[in-house]
Amino acid sequence: MRIRGLFWILSALLLSVLAIITYHAFYTESSFMFFFVEGIVILTIIYLLVFYSRIIKPLNIIGNGMELLKEQDFSSRLSRVGQKEADRIVDIFNKMMEQLKNERLHLREQNHFLDLLINASPMGVIMLNLDKEVLSVNPAAHKMLGIPSLPDIVGKHLPELDSPLAAELESIPLYDSQTVRLNDANIYKCTHSSFVDRGFHHSFYLVEMLTQEVFKAEKKAYEKVIRMIAHEVNNTTAGITSTLDTLEATFSEMQDTEDICEVLRVSIERCYSMSHFITNFADVVRIPEPQTKTQPLNAVVFSCKRFMETICLNRNIRIVMELDPVSPVVNLDNSLFEQVLVNIIKNASESIDHDGEIYIRTSRNPVCLEIADTGKGIDKETEAKLFSPFFSTKRGGQGIGLIFIREVLQKHNCSFSLRTYADGLTRFRILFE
């Protein structure tokens, strides 16, 4: 029971007692005693009123203030009651409410600013709840995960997401940071940490894309090396070839020198092969800027399919076209992009070797080109190295095909990935912006 109720009960009991005393004083036929008792009753009532205004009413107002605190209504204020001690408490309470209001407003402003900062950040932010389910992702993380629909991300555990990045994040220990290279040629710095909210630790991931910085550093390094090697090899082979040509011409005029001439011709051919080998590397650093124009993607794909069909037929490989009935329209350099498609289809046919299918698909929403094959597939260890400079799984391969594809697609602002899926198909997906 509140103190005001107790006061009224006490007042009722006290006045009841005084009423009984007054009743008995009235029948004693003593006027002095009667008026004396009446005076005590009046003084008691005055005292109770003063007591109520000085003690009970301030306590009741302070109690109302506690209700405001309980309801977190920091905008309301208490009124002064004209009692010095109580007014001091009211002033302190109102000052405290003003500070709480300002703190809450400041906290809301900070949270709003933090939300804007996270959403605008190029760094991916993925927050988990206590059950290790995805609580929220910012736009950058949404794009990095490569899952079109946000409901397919929020509320799910990381291993449940169909994303290579999510699988890598799951393996990072708490308070650790790792650099991850994926099958889409992208490189990420991933940090797993936590924050405290309401006394509980919530995990979150920060994902920073390092792709462009690493590619620039890689390209700068291998351009310098390739130019230096090409210069030295071409100059050396030119001198050697010239000398060998002169020797062959001299020995060819002599008798019984056919064996020597054959050795010289083999050496000359080897010099030309070496020069051609180095030229292939040098071509990677001389890819021109694309001269793009708007054109239907289906027509570009169909033209390339005709070019590669003969090679595939010789291996009993069937090219299956599954093109969108309404062709997507894209901006691309036809010459460069056809070279990309030729490289992709060539790699797919080499992966199949003999007897298989290559599926070429286009779609409009989003604008996507997919080339899938029924080849032997790509293991997990190889996936991360696919687009590394000069890495090749082929015997005698130079490792420049995928580098060329990577450079051209990046110049077209395309995102891409290459991986083997659970259905056994290896898919090269190209997404156009």
DRENLONU-392455 format. One record per residue: residue in one letter; x, y, z of N, C-alpha, C, CB in turn. Coordinates in steps of 0.1 Angstrom, whole numbers, plus 5000, padded with zeros to 4 digits. Each point is the difference from the previous one (the first is absolute). Glycine has a CB too. Layout:
DRENLONU-392455
AXYZXYZXYZXYZ
...
end
This chain:
DRENLONU-392455
M500849885000499250125000500950125000498149885012
R501550234980500850124999499850085013499850004975
I501250095027500050085013498850095001502549995000
R497050064989498850085001498849935006500850134980
G499049745016498949925005500249985015499849894978
L501550085026500249985014499750135008501849834995
F498550294999499750125007498550025002502150104990
W497149875000498650025001499449905010499950084976
I500649805025499649905010500350065014500349814984
L501050245018500350055013499150125003502449934997
S497450154994499150125002498649965004501350134983
A498149775011498749955003500049945014499649954975
L501449975028500049945014500150115010501149804991
L499850305007500250115010498750085001502550004995
L496950034995498850085000498849925007500750134980
S499349745017499049925007500150005015500049854979
V501350135025500350015015499550135006502049854997
L498450264996499650145005498550014999502150094992
A497249854998498550015000499449935012500150014975
I500449885028499549935012500250085013500549784989
I500750285012500350085012499050125000502549935000
T497350134989499150124999498649965004501450104982
Y498249785014498649955003499949985015499849884978
H501250075029499949985014500150135008501049784997
A499850324997500150135006498750084999502450004995
F496849974995498850074998498949965010500550014976
Y499649875029499049955009500550015015499149844982
T502050225020500550025014499450135006502149874995
E497250214997499450125004501150105005497949895005
S503350094989501150105004500450074987500949855019
S498750284980500350074988501550024997497850125003
F502949905008501550024999500649884993500150145020
M499649744985500549884994499649984986500049905023
F498850134974499549994986500850094990497749945009
F502450194995500850094991501549974999498350185006
F502249775006501449964999500249884991500250075023
V498949834977500149894991499950054985499149845018
E499950254980499750054987501350084995497550025004
G503250055004501250074996501149904996499450195016
I500749704992501049904997499749944986500349955024
V498450034973499649944987500450094989498049885011
I501750254991500350104989501550014998497950135006
L502949875005501450014999500649874993500150155021
T499249744982500449874994499850014985499549875021
I499350184975499750014985501050094994497649965004
I502750165002500950094994501449944999498750195009
Y501749735001501349945000500149894989500250045025
L498749894973500049894990500150074986498649855015
L500750264983500150074987501450054997497650075003
V503049995008501450054999500949884997499550205015
F500349694993500849884998499949954986499749945024
Y499150064971499849954986500750084990497849915007
S502150234994500650094990501550005001498050145001
R502549845011501550005002500749864998499650195016
I499749714987500749864999499349924989500650025024
I498249954978499349904991499950054986498749925019
K500950204978499950054987501450004992498150155007
P503049905000501349994993500449864997500750215011
L499049704999500449864998499149944988500649985024
N498250064975499149954989500550054987498150005016
I502450134983500550054988501349934996499050235005
I501949755005501249924997499749864995501250145018
G497749804988499649874996499650004985499349955023
N499950164973499750014986501250014991497950125007
G503149954999501350014992500649874998500350235009
M499649685001500649874999499249924989500750005024
E498050024975499249944989500550054986498049985016
L502350154984500550054987501349934996498950225005
L502049775005501349934998499749854995501250155017
K497949794990499749864996499549994986499449955024
E499850154971499550004987500950064990497750015010
Q503550044995501050064992499550124992501149784998
D498050305009499550124995500950125005497649914999
F503450124994501050105004499650144996501849824999
S497150204995499650134995499250075011500049924976
S499350015033499250065010500850055012498149854993
R501350255014500750065011499050015012501550134985
L499149875027499250025013499950145003500849785008
S498050264998499850145004500450025015498150014984
R502450115019500450035013498850015009502050134991
V498249845022498849995009500150115011499949754996
G501150335003500150115010500649965013498150104989
Q502549785012500649965012501549984998497849885007
K503050185001501450024997500749864997500050215014
E499949704995500749874999499449924988500449995024
A498350014975499449934988500450074987498149935015
D501950204985500350074987501549974996498350185006
R502649805004501349964996500149874993500850135020
I498449774986499949874993499450014986499849895023
V499250204976499350024987501050054990497850045011
D503050064993501050074991501049904996499650225011
I500949704998501049904997499449894990501250045023
F497649924980499349914991499850054986498849915020
N500850224979499850064987501350014992498050125009
K503149924999501350014993500549864995500550195015
M499249714994500449864996499249964987500549945024
M498250094976499249974988500550074987498049965016
E502450164986500550084989501349934994499050215009
Q501949755001501249934996499749874993501250115019
L497949814986499649884994499550024986499549905023
K499650204976499550034987501150044990497950085011
N503050004993501150044991500949884997500050235010
E500249685000500949884997499349914990500950025023
R497749964979499349914991500050064986498549925018
L501350224981500050064986501449994994498350165008
H502849865000501349984995500349864996500750195015
L498849714992500249864997499349974987500249945024
R498650114974499249984988500850064988497849995013
E502750134989500750064989501349924996499150235008
Q501649725003501149924997499749874993501150105020
N497849844984499649874994499550034985499349915023
H500150204975499550034986501350034992497850105008
F503149974997501350034993500749874997500250235010
L499949685000500649874998499449924990500750015024
D497949994975499349934990500350054986498249955017
L501850184982500350074987501549964996498350195005
L502649815005501449984997500249854995500750175017
I498649744990500149864997499449974986499949945024
N499050124973499349984987500850064988497850005012
A502950114991500750074990501549954998498650205004
S501849725006501449955000500349904989500050035025
P501149984968500449904990500549875007500650194984
M499549815029500449885007498849935004502150115009
G497849754988498949925004499949985015500249894978
V498650125027499749985015498949905001500850235006
I499549655001499049905002499949975015500649894977
M498250135028499849995015499249875002500150255004
L500249685007499349885004499350025013501749864987
N497350065015499350005013500649895009497950094989
L501549895023500649915009499949864996499350155018
D499849824972499949864994500949984988497749995009
K503250114989500950004988499350014987501649865014
E497250194986499350034988500350144995498249845007
V501750184980500350144994498950095005501249904980
L499250205027499050105005499850124990500749945023
S500450104971499950114990501350004991498550145015
V501449914973501150024991499850144994500349754996
N500850325002500050124993500049984985501150125020
P498649984972500049984985501349944994498450194999
A502849865007501349954995500149855002501050225005
A498649735007500149865004499049924991500750055024
H498150014974499049934992500649984986498150115013
K502649984981500549994987501249895000499350244994
M501549775016501149915001499649855001501350185011
L497649804997499549865001499549954987499450055024
G500150034967499549964987498749935001502349984993
I496950055017498649945001499050114997500849825017
P498450174972499250114996498950045010500449924977
S499049985030498950035009500450015014498549884984
L501250245023500450025013499349905010500350244995
P498449725003499449905009500849864999497850124997
D502949864993500849874999501350015009499049964977
I501250165028501250025009499750015014501150114981
V498049995022499650035014499349885007499850254994
G500649725018499349895007500649864998498050144999
K503149854993500649884997501449995005498649984980
H501949905023501449985004500950014988499349855019
L501950194983501050024989500149874991501250175014
P498949714992500249884992498849984991501549905017
E497350154986498849984992500050094988498849945020
L502050164979500050104989500849944988499850195016
D499649834972500749954988501050114995497949864994
S503150155014501050104997501449955004498350185003
P502749824988501449965004500550095011500449924977
L499350215023500550095010499449965014500250194983
A498649775018499449965013500649885005497850104993
A502649814998500749885005501450035006498749874982
E501950235012501450045005499850075013500950024977
L498150065024499850085013499749905012499150204986
E500249705011499649905011501349945006497849964988
S503250035004501249935005501050095007499849844981
I499950295020500950105006499750005015500250144979
P500849845030499850005014499750145005501549815003
L497850205009499750135006501250075003497949915009
Y502150224988501150105003501249964991499250045023
D500649914965501049974991499750074986500549785012
S500650244980499850064987500849924990499850235011
Q499549754977500749924990499750064986499749795014
T501250194977499950044986499549894992501850175002
V497149854991499449894992499950034986498649945020
R501849974971500050014986498949904994502550084999
L496549974994498949914996500149974985498650105018
N500449824978500049964986499550104990499749775009
D499850354997499650114991501250104998497649975007
A503649994996501250084999500150115010500049944976
N499050075033500050115010500849955012497750084992
I502950025015500849985012499450085011502149954986
Y497749995026499450075011500849985012497749964990
K502350155018500649995014498849995009502150144994
C497849755013498849975009500450005014499049864982
T500350215026500250015015498849955007501650204997
H498649715013498949955008500250065014499849784986
S499250295019500150075013498649995007501950154992
S498049925019498750015007499850135007500149755003
F498650285000499750125008499049965011500450154980
V499549935030499149975012498850084999501949945014
D496949994986498750075000499249945011500150054975
R499550035035499249965011500649885008498050084987
G503349935013500849905008500349874993498950095019
F500749904968500349884992501050034988497749915007
H503150004990501050024989499349954987502049975016
H498050124974499549974987501250004990497750115006
S502449794986501049994990499750094988500649765008
F500450294986499950074987501249984992498550175010
Y501449854976501149984991500250134992499649754998
L501650295001500450124991500749944988500250165020
V499349874968500649954988500550114991498449805001
E502850214997500650114992500649944987500650135021
M498949934968500549954987501350064997497649984992
L503449935005501350044997500449974985500649965023
T498450004969500249964987500850104991497949865002
Q501550264997500750094991501450045004497750094995
E502549935018501350035005501049894997499050145018
V500649734985500949894997500249984985499249895021
F499850124971500149994986501050104994497749914999
K502150225006500950104995501549975003498150175003
A502149785010501449975004500549884992499550095023
E499649814975500449884992500450044986498549865014
K500650224980500250044986501250084998497550004997
K502750105013501250084999501349915001498750195010
A501249714998501249915002500249924987499649995025
Y499449944970500249914989500250074987498749835012
E500850304987500250084988501550034999497750105001
K502949945010501450035001500949884996499550185017
V500149704989500849884998499949954986499649945024
I499150074970499849954987500850094990497749915007
R502250224995500750094990501549975000498250185004
M502349815008501549975002500449874993500050135022
I499249764981500349874994499850014985499349895021
A499650174974499750014986501250074992497550005005
H502950115002501150084993501349924999499050215010
E501349725001501349925000499949884991500450085023
V498549854978499849884992499950034985498849895019
N500450214977499950044986501350054994497650065004
N503150025004501350054995501049884998499650225012
T500449694998500949885000499749914988500350025025
T498449944974499649914990500150064986498449905016
A501550234983500250064986501449994996498250165005
G502849865004501449984997500349864997500550195014
I499049724994500349854998499449954987500049975025
T498850074972499349964988500750054988497850005012
S502750124988500750064989501349924998499150235004
T501649745007501349924999499749864995501050135018
L497949814987499749864995499650004986499349945023
D500050164972499650014986501250004991497950125006
T503149964998501350024993500749875000500250245006
L499949695005500749875001499349894991500850065023
E497949944977499249904992500350034985498249985018
A501850154979500250034985501449964996498450195002
T502649825007501449964997500149854999500850215012
F498749724999500149855000499249944989500450015024
S498550054971499249944990500749994987498050095011
E503150004987500849994988501149905000499550244997
M500749705015501049895001499449874999501450155015
Q499549754982499549864999500049935014500950004976
D498249915025499949925012499850085013501549834989
T497750275010499750095011498550005003502050144995
E497349765000498550005002499750005015499649894977
D501150025031499749995014500250135007500649764999
I500550314997500250135007499050104996502449965000
C497150044988499050104995498749975007501150024978
E498649855025498749965006500050055015499849804985
V501450195022500150055013499950155000501549815006
L499050264985499950144999498650054998502350014991
R496949915000498650044998499249985012500349934976
V499949965031499349975013500350115010500149754996
S501150305005500450105009499350134996502249895004
I497750144983499350124995498650005004501650024981
E497749865016498649995004499850025015499749844980
R501250105028499950025014500150145004501049785003
C499850304991500250145003498750084996502449994996
Y497049974993498750064996498949965010500750004976
S499349885029499049965009500150075014500049784989
M501350245015500350085012499550144998502049865005
S498250204984499650144997498450015001502150044986
H497349865007498549995001499549985014500049914976
F500750015031499649975014500050135008500949774999
I500250315000500150135008499050104994502449955004
T497350054983499050094995498749985006501350014978
N498349865024498749975006499950075014499949784988
F501150225020500050065013499950164998501449815010
A499450244981500050144997498650054996502549994994
D496849934999498650044995499150025012500349874979
V499950075032499150015012500150155005500349765006
V500950304993500150135006499750114989501749915016
R497950054972499750094990498649994995502449994993
I496749975016498649994997499550144998499749795013
P499750254976499550134997498750035008501049994977
E498850145025498750045006498849974992501250185012
P497849764993498849964992499350114993499749815015
Q500050184973499250094992498549955000502050084985
T497349955025498749945002498950064992500749945023
K498349984973498850054994498849905004501450104980
T497449965019498949925004499649904990499250195013
Q500649684991499749894991499349895007501950074985
P497349855008499449885007501049895003497950064987
L502049905026500949905005499849864993500050125022
N498849854974499749874994500849994986497749995011
A502350124982500750004987501549985001498350154991
V502349915020501449985002500349865004500250245008
V499049705000500249865005499849914988499250065023
F499849964969499749914988501150004990497650045004
S503050084994501150014991501249925005499250234993
C501149785020501149935005499849855000500550205015
K498249764987499749865000500349934987498250055017
R501550024972500349954987501549984998498050124991
F502849985014501449994999500649885007500150254998
M499449715014500549905008499449864998500550175017
E498449834975499249884998500849894994498050134998
T502849904992500849904993501049935009499850134979
I500949955029501049945010499349915009501450214998
C497449835007499349925010499549874993499350205013
L500249814975499549884993501049894998498450154989
N502949905009501149904999500249925012501150154984
R498549905028500149935012498749945005501950165006
N497149854985498649955004499550075012500649784991
I499650365009499450085010498950094994502350015012
R496649984994498850074995499850145007498949784994
I501050334998499750135006498550025000502250094992
V497249935020498650015001499750155004499749765008
M499550304983499750155002498650015007501350064979
E498750015033498850025007499950155002500149785012
L499650304977500150145000498650065004501849994983
D498250125024498750075003499350044987501050095022
P497749884977499350044988500150144996498449835006
V501750265004500250144997501550035004497550075004
S503349964986501550015003500350125009500449894978
P500450085032500550125009500950094991499949855021
V500050284982500850094992501150055010498050084985
V503349925010501150035008501050094992499849785013
N501050294995501150084994501349925001498850225006
L501849754983501249925000500850024987499049835015
D502350144986500950004988499949864994501650185010
N497849824978499749874994501349914998498050114989
S503049955007501349934997500649945013500450154980
L499749945030500649955012499149895007501150225003
F497649814997499149915007499949864993498750205008
E501449804979500049874992501349925004498750104981
Q502449975021501249935005499849945013501450154987
V497949925022499749945013499149884999500150235010
L498949774982499149894998500749884994498150154997
V502849884993500849894994500949935011500050124978
N500649965030500849955011499249915010501550204998
I497349855006499249935009499549864994499350225011
I500249794977499549884994501249904997498150134989
K503049925007501249924998500449935013500850154982
N499249925029500349945013499049895004501150225007
A497649814990499049915003500149874992498550195006
S501849824981500249884992501249925004499050124981
E502149955023501249935005499749935013501550164989
S497649905020499749935012499149874998500150235011
I499149784978499249884997500849904993498050144998
D502949904993500949924992499249934988501549965020
H497749954984499149934989498749975006502049904989
D496950115003498749955003499450085012500649774992
G498750345005499450085010499250114995501849955015
E497750144993499250114996500550135006498049854998
I501950264994500250135005498750084999502549994993
Y497050075018498850075000500350155000498849815012
I500650274979500150144999498750065003502049994984
R497950095027498750065004500150155001499449795012
T499550284984500050155003498750035007501350054980
S498750055028498850045007500050165001499949785014
R498950274989499850155000500050065014498849984979
N500749945031499850055013500649915011497950124992
P503449915012500950104994500649964987500550075023
V500150024970500649974987501349925003499250214990
C500749665005501049905004500349914988499250015024
L502049954975500449904990500749895008500350174981
E499249715017500649885007500449894990498550055019
I502749904983500649904992500349885009501050164982
A498249735017500249895008500549884992498250085016
D502649834991500549884993499949885009501550144986
T498649745008499949885007501349935002497749974991
G503450125010501349955001500349955014500750164983
K500649825020500549935012499850095012501649874987
G498250265011499750095012501350065006498049875004
I501850225005501150075007499949975015500050194982
D501149775024500049975014500150135008501049774996
K498850225017499950125009501450075000498249895014
E502850034986501450065001500350084988500749825015
T498950134973500350074988499250124998500649784990
E498150235015499150114998500750135003498149855005
A502550165007500650125005501250054992499249945022
K501449974970501250044992499750034985501349865016
L497450124980499750004986500550124993498149865005
F501650265001500350134993501350065005497650034997
S503349895009501350055004500950004988499749915023
P501250194976500950014989500849884997500150245005
F499749714982500849894995499849865007501750174994
F497249825013499649875006499249924989500050105024
S500449774975499449914990500049865005500650154981
T498349785016499949865004500349914988498350065017
K501950004971500449934988501549974999498050104988
R502349795007501449964999500650094989499649765007
G501450324996500650094990499250134998500949804989
G498150225020499250124998500750135005498049865003
Q501750254991500750125004499250085010501050014977
G497849965026499250075010499650144996501249865017
I498750174970499650144996498650014995502450044995
G496949845003498750014995499050065009500549804987
L499550165026499150055010500450145004499549775008
I501850264991500450145003499550104989502149915011
F497950044976499450084989498550025003501849914984
I497549985019498650015003499750105011499749764992
R501150235019499850085011500250154997500849825015
E500250214977500350144997498950064991502549955002
V497149974988498950054990498750025008501249884981
L498450025027498750025007500050115010499749764997
Q501550265009500150125009499950134993501449865016
K499250144972499950134992498650024995502349964993
H496949945007498550014996499250025013500449864979
N500250155033499250025012499149885003500250254997
C500249634999499249885003500549935012499649974975
S499549975033500449915010499849864995499350165018
F501549754987500049864995500549905011500550094977
S499249785020500449905009500149874992498950115020
L502049804985500249874994500149905011501350104980
R497849805020500049905010499249884996500350185018
T500049714988499249874998498949995010502049894990
Y496850095006498849995009499749865004499150214990
A499949785019499749865005499449914989499650115022
D499849954968499549924989501149954990497850125002
G503449915001501149954992500450094988499349785006
L499950324992500350104989501050115005497849954989
T503250085002500950115003499550124992502049845004
R497750275004499350114994500950125000497849915007
F502450164982500650134999498950104998502249914990
R497550175020498950105000500650144998498649855015
I500850234976500450144998498850085002501849944984
L498250165025498950095003500450144995499349865021
F499850204971500250134995499350105008500249904977
E500550215025499450115008499050084992502150025013
end
